[in-house]
Amino acid sequence: MTENARLRINHQTGSYELCVGEGLLPNIHAYLKEIDASGPIGLITNNKINELFGSQVRDSLQAAGFVTRTILIPDGEAYKILATVEQVMSALIAQGMQRSGTIITLGGGVTTDLGGFVASILYRGIKLIHIPTTLLAMVDASVGGKTGVNHSSGKNLIGSFYQPDLVLMDVNTLESLDIRDRISGFAEMLKMGAIKDKEYLDFLALEMDNLLHDKPGENLTKAILRSCELKAEVVEADEKETDLRRILNFGHTLGHAIETTLGYGEIRHGEAVILGMYGAGWLSNQVGKLLLEDWEKLAKILVQIPMKLSLEKLDAAAIEEVTRLDKKVSNSQLNFVLLKELGEAHMQGGVPVLMIKLAVDAIKNVWKGNQ
């Protein structure tokens, strides 16, 4: 069994602990007592995750005397909207949630983002614990304090910054993931290596096959922890995304536009980010400072990821239009996170619209030949 690891993450108003390892779910009650959590407990999850892991969580909590109520939400990005938020809050209030209570999110990024947003606005903020059950949620949504829901105009346009009180990552939950979900999480880990740690990027490239296909083990736990450490360094320096934290959006400007134009559910978030990183890397070489050698190395890693996608509907003009609505657009200028070199990123403004379209064409050409 992999040894459990802990990481202390600091933020503007305090800190919280992130725990990653095996066998955490049956011992959740002990972790709650460490942070002085009290009832009632509102467990936000979906049907699939509830069937897989809900009973382990409830049994642990109820054995320790916590009053626990489960709120089930629909599965899928299409339901990460304000209407679902209102339904969840109505259910929590009806079931006796109090200002002194605790919300636990159990699931992937949709559950984490939506449940965190609920915790941030219900009674003006109540205690929050994340238990991510997908690789993507472990290395992305559960760390950093971003919460939110989608709008018809774009992804995550409505939300808040709200830090959790505790994050628990039981890697045993990852055994239930299919390859596309593994790839989605792997994409975010690659992103952290590309923008912050070249050696970590090399490690991920070397261990790609094992991380995507083997049972969760020491290497995956190591990779998850390092990704969270790197993200925590950025978040601690810039919690509200006023400057440095914007580098975490590497690959996301195009990635979010790809998700929006293709339709949520047609492509996974991590798959879109992989395509977005390819486009951003291409731009880094074309209009930025990234050397051709480094760009070819990154491109080779991205293309080797075993994705099977149909990009016939990918529309360069539509994607360019969506990028104009992105949160990272300022003064009508398209701002992109580009790479100076592998392991170092920066925000570059004024990227010509023509280059955005050409970047999308480059993405389509590469993956068309890779199918």
Secondary structure, 3 states (H helix, E strand, C coil): CCCCEEEEEEECCEEEEEEEECCCHHHHHHHHHHCCCCCCEEEEEEHHHHHHHHHHHHHHHHHCCCCEEEEEECCCHHHCCHHHHHHHHHHHHHCCCCCCCEEEEEECHHHHHHHHHHHHHHHHCCEEEEEECCHHHHHHHCCCCEEEEEECCEEEEEEEECCCCEEEEEHHHHHHCCHHHHHHHHHHHHHHHHHHCHHHHHHHHHCHHHHHHCCCCHHHHHHHHHHHHHHHHHHHHCCCCCCHHHHHHCCHHHHHHHHHHHCECCECHHHHHHHHHHHHHHHHHHCCCCCHHHHHHHHHHHHHCCCCCCCCCCCHHHHHHHHCCCCCCECCECCEEEEEECCEEEEECCCCHHHHHHHHHHHHHHHHCCC
